[in-house]
Amino acid sequence: MILTEGDIDVLRHKEMLKSIKHGGWPEQKVHDFFAQKEKDLEKVYAESKLPWGPNEEAIKELLLNCLEHHFGSLDKAVIVPNKLENALRQIKEICDNVGV
């Protein structure tokens, strides 16, 4: 469902799953059904237009925006360790590269 519709409905097949759980399907039918579902899933996965992984930068930005919306400015809450040292190191590297 996620690959084809972009969402999931965990209740859509609840009656079928209850029937399987309570022995309403012979074992071979269950195996055949899920073997076919696996083939279908592999095909849908190969054709999916979903990205291979999450956009972590966008997620972090969204999280920070939500926190700022709720708590206000996070300028004093977000601590970047060694910020000054890293800035000085970058300046030194730039100077070294241009021969200053």
Secondary structure as UniProt FT lines:
FT   HELIX           2..5
FT   TURN            10..13
FT   HELIX           14..21
FT   TURN            22..23
FT   HELIX           27..47
FT   HELIX           56..71
FT   TURN            75..77
FT   TURN            81..82
FT   HELIX           83..98
//
